């Protein structure tokens, strides 16, 4: 079995992965708050932890991946108030769009996708345990976690108490016993969504949702918790506090993994700067695999600068990979053998070393180079191109056949029918020995991103 090693945010070091039960690995990743379309920053953790999920499934006999849907939140309430659209309609519409966009990026669906509104009972039960054990208290219709009741609070973020209070960006309400205390349950006005509880009609705080859902589907202690760097404090810090105090100090999560921030053209993504992109915006302009590859070309813990130049380079790299597959596996036999193929050790080893996707991609290029340097194309795929394909599949790439890739890329306004029409016109010109016209048509198509390739079987084409 491949030995996996990952950087643990909690211990601040890279360490061998040791699951609670090697026969069943359990992972939780914070999912979306469904009030608007997902932006490209939201897509980064989805792709990062999709690669990890694929690697774990290759390494262990059973993996349970849980990613939640937050469908009760003040942001959702604010959108409903501003637009007049019912909350159920907003959450259903944006959840559907999220599934479509992440599916387009070839992210495998999680094994379990719990919705916060379906777990209110579990949240109330956990809050009740915290109140009974003295870790939480009731004040003016709110239930708050009392941070000083947990001596190790702050162990994930590593901040001092003063930094934690300043960084929480919370209102120091007069009913709080301590400025750092945070809300587990809050009252709901008549027009707001709410549920009955021992403390009155209300709704849960954000942090308790993930603690309750992870306990329900993965148990009190599980293997991996993932999310973006921005969630370390306060969200993940508060999850630890709630869960460990509700479970009499039992460890919550063994391995914490966080992806770095995403910026666009060197600046923080912002609508006011004009560099804010939804996944749907980008999918209208670029093939989904181009977006996915660019998200993997930077190590997951490092900041990622998402640029048009980066997208163009990712597209060139995918053209190279698909060109190798087309030339050295012309019958697409590898696609038929997909499930039975074993990824090459060098790609697996790169991912086993703290999910080093840039190194894994570099090794795909090495396999592509070896394929181009090998013998001429044959009906059976060469070992080099087999390694390229299997390694790419582990990264979630090569989701279409080469012919489809080259014909279906964005970048040309010409339809397939129009291209075929121009190819027929070029063939007629060549038969008439009007080579100047034939060359003109070829150059015209090339200028519009369509390259013609003449061969014994006729003329084929691909977009570039």
C-alpha positions in Angstrom: 0.0 0.0 0.0 1.2 3.5 -0.9 2.2 5.5 2.2 0.4 8.8 2.2 1.8 11.8 4.0 0.0 15.1 4.4 0.6 18.5 6.2 -1.6 18.6 9.3 -2.7 22.2 10.1 -3.2 21.1 13.7 0.3 19.8 14.3 1.9 22.2 11.8 4.0 19.4 10.2 3.8 16.8 7.5 3.0 13.3 8.9 2.1 9.9 7.8 -1.7 9.4 7.3 -3.0 7.0 10.0 -6.7 6.5 9.7 -8.8 5.5 12.7 -9.9 2.4 10.8 -7.8 1.5 7.8 -10.7 -0.4 6.4 -12.9 2.7 6.3 -11.5 6.2 5.8 -13.8 9.1 6.7 -13.5 12.7 5.4 -15.6 15.8 5.9 -15.2 19.0 3.7 -17.1 22.2 4.3 -19.5 22.7 1.5 -21.3 25.8 0.1 -23.8 28.2 1.6 -26.4 28.2 -1.2 -27.4 31.8 -1.8 -25.6 32.5 -5.1 -23.6 31.0 -8.0 -20.3 29.5 -7.0 -17.2 31.6 -7.9 -13.8 30.3 -8.9 -12.5 30.6 -5.3 -15.3 28.2 -4.2 -14.2 25.7 -6.8 -10.6 25.4 -5.6 -11.3 23.3 -2.4 -13.8 21.2 -4.4 -11.0 20.2 -6.9 -8.3 19.9 -4.2 -10.4 17.5 -2.1 -11.7 15.7 -5.2 -8.1 14.8 -6.0 -7.6 13.6 -2.4 -10.8 11.6 -2.5 -9.7 9.9 -5.7 -6.3 9.1 -4.2 -7.9 7.7 -1.0 -10.3 5.5 -3.0 -7.3 4.1 -4.8 -5.5 3.4 -1.6 -8.1 2.2 0.9 -11.0 -0.3 0.5 -13.7 2.1 1.7 -13.9 5.9 1.9 -16.8 8.0 3.0 -16.7 11.6 1.8 -19.2 14.0 3.4 -19.7 17.5 2.1 -22.5 19.6 3.5 -25.0 22.0 2.1 -25.6 25.1 4.3 -29.2 26.0 3.5 -30.0 28.1 6.6 -27.9 31.2 6.9 -28.3 35.0 7.3 -26.9 35.5 3.8 -29.7 33.4 2.4 -32.3 35.3 4.5 -30.8 38.6 3.2 -31.2 37.5 -0.5 -34.7 36.5 0.1 -35.6 39.8 1.7 -33.9 41.8 -1.1 -35.4 39.9 -4.0 -38.7 38.5 -2.6 -37.8 35.0 -3.8 -38.7 32.4 -1.2 -35.8 30.8 0.7 -36.7 27.3 -0.5 -36.6 28.5 -4.1 -33.2 30.2 -3.6 -31.5 27.2 -2.0 -33.0 24.7 -4.5 -31.9 26.8 -7.5 -28.4 27.6 -6.2 -27.8 24.0 -5.0 -28.7 22.7 -8.5 -26.4 25.2 -10.1 -23.6 24.2 -7.7 -24.0 20.6 -8.6 -24.0 21.4 -12.3 -20.9 23.6 -12.1 -18.8 21.2 -9.9 -19.9 18.3 -12.0 -18.7 20.1 -15.1 -15.3 20.4 -13.4 -15.3 16.6 -13.1 -15.6 16.6 -9.3 -17.0 13.3 -8.0 -20.1 13.8 -5.9 -19.6 13.2 -2.2 -20.9 9.9 -0.7 -23.1 11.9 1.6 -24.3 15.5 1.2 -26.2 16.5 4.3 -28.4 19.6 4.4 -28.3 21.7 7.5 -32.1 22.1 7.6 -32.4 18.3 7.8 -30.2 18.1 10.9 -31.8 20.6 13.2 -32.6 17.9 15.7 -29.0 16.8 15.9 -27.9 20.4 16.4 -30.3 20.9 19.3 -29.2 17.7 20.9 -25.5 18.7 20.7 -26.3 22.2 22.1 -28.2 20.6 25.0 -25.2 18.5 25.9 -23.0 21.6 25.9 -25.4 23.5 28.1 -25.7 20.5 30.5 -21.9 20.1 30.8 -21.3 23.8 31.5 -19.6 24.6 28.2 -22.6 26.7 27.0 -25.2 29.0 28.5 -28.5 30.6 27.7 -28.8 34.4 27.5 -31.7 36.5 26.1 -32.9 33.8 23.8 -29.4 32.9 22.6 -27.3 29.9 23.5 -23.6 30.7 23.5 -20.5 28.6 23.8 -18.3 29.8 26.7 -14.8 29.8 25.2 -12.9 30.0 28.6 -14.5 26.6 29.5 -12.1 25.0 27.0 -8.4 25.4 28.0 -7.1 24.3 24.6 -9.2 26.7 22.6 -7.1 28.2 19.8 -4.9 25.2 19.2 -5.8 24.9 15.5 -5.2 28.6 14.5 -2.3 29.1 17.0 -3.5 32.6 17.8 -3.2 34.2 21.3 -6.4 35.0 23.1 -6.3 38.7 22.2 -5.8 37.8 18.5 -8.7 35.4 18.6 -11.0 38.0 20.1 -9.9 40.6 17.6 -10.1 38.3 14.6 -13.5 36.9 15.4 -15.2 40.1 14.1 -18.1 39.6 16.4 -20.3 42.0 18.2 -19.5 42.0 21.9 -23.2 41.8 23.0 -23.9 42.7 26.6 -25.3 39.3 27.4 -22.0 37.6 26.6 -20.0 36.3 29.6 -16.8 36.6 27.6 -16.0 38.6 24.4 -14.9 35.5 22.6 -18.1 33.5 23.3 -19.9 32.5 20.1 -23.5 31.7 19.2 -24.8 28.2 19.0 -28.5 29.1 18.7 -30.2 32.4 18.1 -33.9 33.6 18.1 -35.7 34.0 14.9 -38.2 36.8 14.1 -41.6 35.8 12.8 -40.6 36.4 9.1 -37.3 34.4 9.5 -36.9 30.6 9.3 -37.0 29.0 12.7 -37.5 25.8 14.6 -38.8 25.1 18.1 -36.2 24.3 20.7 -35.8 24.3 24.5 -34.6 27.9 24.2 -37.5 29.2 22.1 -38.1 29.4 18.3 -34.8 30.1 16.5 -32.1 28.8 14.2 -28.6 27.4 14.6 -25.4 29.3 14.4 -23.1 28.5 11.5 -20.5 26.5 13.4 -22.7 24.0 15.2 -24.1 22.9 11.8 -20.9 21.2 10.7 -20.2 19.7 14.1 -23.7 18.1 14.2 -23.6 16.8 10.6 -20.1 15.3 10.8 -21.0 13.5 14.1 -24.2 12.1 12.5 -22.5 10.8 9.4 -18.9 10.1 10.4 -18.9 9.6 14.2 -17.4 11.5 17.1 -13.8 11.1 15.8 -12.9 10.8 12.1 -9.9 11.1 9.9 -9.8 14.2 7.7 -11.5 17.6 7.8 -10.8 19.9 4.9 -11.6 23.4 3.7 -10.2 26.7 2.7 -7.5 28.6 4.7 -10.1 31.2 5.6 -12.1 28.7 7.6 -9.4 27.9 10.1 -10.6 30.7 12.4 -13.3 31.0 13.5 -15.2 28.2 11.9 -12.9 25.2 12.3 -11.6 26.4 15.6 -15.2 26.6 16.9 -16.1 23.2 15.4 -13.3 21.7 17.5 -14.5 23.4 20.6 -18.1 22.3 20.2 -17.4 18.7 19.2 -14.7 17.9 21.7 -16.6 19.5 24.6 -19.8 17.7 23.5 -17.8 14.4 23.5 -16.1 14.7 26.9 -12.8 15.8 25.4 -12.6 13.0 22.8 -10.5 14.1 19.7 -12.6 15.5 16.9 -10.4 15.1 13.8 -7.0 13.5 13.3 -5.9 15.4 10.2 -6.8 19.0 9.2 -6.1 20.0 5.6 -6.6 23.6 4.2 -6.1 24.9 0.7 -4.5 28.3 0.2 -6.3 31.5 -1.1 -7.1 32.1 -4.7 -6.4 35.6 -6.2 -7.1 36.8 -9.7 -4.4 38.7 -11.7 -2.5 39.3 -8.5 -5.3 40.8 -6.6 -8.0 39.7 -4.2 -11.1 38.7 -6.2 -13.7 41.6 -6.0 -16.7 42.7 -8.1 -15.5 46.3 -7.7 -12.2 45.4 -9.3 -13.9 43.6 -12.2 -11.9 40.4 -11.5 -14.8 38.4 -9.9 -15.6 35.3 -11.9 -18.3 32.6 -11.3 -17.5 29.1 -12.4 -20.4 29.5 -14.8 -18.8 32.6 -16.4 -15.6 30.7 -17.0 -17.3 27.6 -18.3 -18.9 29.7 -21.0 -15.4 30.7 -22.3 -13.1 27.8 -21.4 -13.3 24.0 -21.5 -13.9 22.7 -18.0 -10.7 20.6 -18.0 -8.7 23.7 -18.6 -10.1 25.3 -15.5 -9.5 22.1 -13.5 -5.9 21.7 -14.7 -5.1 25.3 -13.8 -6.6 24.8 -10.3 -4.2 21.8 -9.9 -1.0 23.4 -11.3 -0.3 25.2 -8.0 0.3 23.2 -4.8 -2.9 23.2 -2.8 -1.4 24.9 0.3 0.1 27.8 -1.7 -1.7 30.9 -3.0 -3.1 30.4 -6.5 -3.1 33.3 -9.0 -5.8 32.6 -11.5 -5.1 34.4 -14.8 -6.1 34.3 -18.5 -2.5 33.5 -19.3 -2.7 30.6 -16.9 -5.8 29.3 -18.6 -4.2 29.6 -22.1 -1.1 27.7 -20.9 -3.3 25.0 -19.3 -5.1 24.6 -22.6 -1.8 24.2 -24.5 -0.8 21.5 -22.0 -4.1 19.6 -22.4 -3.7 19.9 -26.2 -0.3 18.2 -25.9 -1.7 15.4 -23.7 -4.7 14.8 -26.0 -2.4 14.9 -29.0 -0.4 12.0 -27.5 -3.5 10.1 -26.7 -4.8 10.6 -30.2 -1.6 9.5 -31.9 -0.6 6.6 -29.7 -4.1 5.3 -28.8 -6.0 6.0 -32.0 -8.7 3.4 -31.3 -9.3 4.9 -27.8 -8.7 1.5 -26.3 -7.6 3.1 -23.0 -11.0 4.7 -22.5 -12.6 1.2 -22.7 -10.1 -0.2 -20.2 -10.4 2.8 -17.9 -11.5 1.1 -14.6 -8.9 -1.6 -14.9 -5.9 0.6 -15.4 -3.4 1.3 -12.5 -2.0 4.8 -12.3 1.8 5.0 -12.7 3.8 4.9 -9.5 5.5 8.2 -10.1 2.2 10.1 -10.3 0.7 8.3 -7.3 3.9 9.0 -5.3 3.7 12.7 -6.1 0.1 12.8 -4.8 1.1 10.7 -1.7 3.6 13.4 -0.8 1.1 16.0 0.5 -1.0 16.0 -2.6 1.7 17.5 -4.9 -0.4 18.0 -8.0 2.2 20.2 -9.8 4.7 17.4 -9.6 2.1 14.9 -10.7 1.3 17.0 -13.7 5.0 17.3 -14.5 5.2 13.6 -14.5 2.3 13.4 -17.0 4.4 15.5 -19.3 7.3 13.1 -18.9 5.1 10.2 -19.9 3.8 12.3 -22.9 7.4 13.0 -23.9 8.3 9.3 -23.7 5.2 8.5 -25.8 6.3 11.0 -28.5 9.8 9.6 -28.5 8.6 6.0 -28.7 7.9 4.0 -31.8 5.3 5.2 -34.4 1.6 5.0 -33.6 0.1 1.6 -33.6 -3.3 0.1 -32.9 -2.4 -0.9 -29.3 -1.6 1.9 -26.8 2.1 2.1 -25.8 3.1 1.7 -22.2 4.1 5.4 -22.1 0.7 6.6 -23.3 -1.1 4.1 -21.0 0.8 5.7 -18.1 -0.2 9.1 -19.3 -3.8 8.2 -19.5 -4.0 6.4 -16.2 -2.2 9.1 -14.3 -4.4 11.8 -15.8 -7.5 9.9 -14.9 -6.3 9.8 -11.2 -6.2 13.6 -11.5 -9.7 13.8 -12.9 -8.5 14.6 -16.5 -9.2 13.0 -19.9 -12.9 13.0 -19.5 -13.5 13.0 -23.2 -12.0 11.3 -26.2 -9.3 13.2 -28.1 -11.5 13.7 -31.2 -14.2 15.3 -29.0 -11.6 17.4 -27.2 -10.2 18.9 -30.4 -13.5 19.5 -32.0 -15.4 20.7 -29.0 -13.1 23.3 -27.5 -14.3 26.9 -27.1 -12.4 29.5 -29.0 -13.8 29.4 -32.5 -17.1 30.9 -33.6 -17.4 28.4 -36.4 -19.9 25.5 -36.0 -18.9 22.0 -37.0 -21.2 22.1 -40.0 -19.4 25.3 -41.2 -16.0 23.8 -40.7 -17.0 20.7 -42.7 -18.4 22.9 -45.4 -15.1 24.8 -45.7 -13.2 21.5 -45.8 -15.4 20.3 -48.7 -14.7 23.6 -50.5 -11.0 23.2 -50.0 -11.1 19.6 -51.3 -13.0 20.9 -54.4 -10.3 23.6 -54.9 -7.6 21.0 -54.7 -9.3 18.7 -57.2 -9.6 21.7 -59.5 -5.8 22.2 -58.9 -6.6 25.7 -57.5 -4.0 25.3 -54.7 -4.0 29.0 -53.9 -7.7 28.8 -53.0 -7.1 25.6 -51.0 -4.3 27.2 -49.1 -6.4 30.3 -48.5 -9.2 28.2 -47.0 -6.7 26.4 -44.8 -5.2 29.6 -43.5 -8.6 31.2 -43.0 -9.6 28.3 -40.8 -6.3 28.4 -38.9 -6.8 32.1 -38.2 -10.2 31.1 -36.6 -8.6 28.4 -34.4 -9.1 25.4 -36.6 -6.2 23.3 -37.7 -6.5 20.9 -40.7 -4.4 17.7 -40.9 -4.3 15.8 -44.2 -3.7 12.1 -44.0 -4.3 8.9 -45.9 -7.8 8.7 -44.6 -8.6 12.3 -45.7 -8.6 15.6 -43.9 -9.3 15.8 -40.1 -9.5 19.0 -38.0 -9.1 20.2 -34.5 -9.6 23.4 -32.6 -6.6 25.1 -31.0 
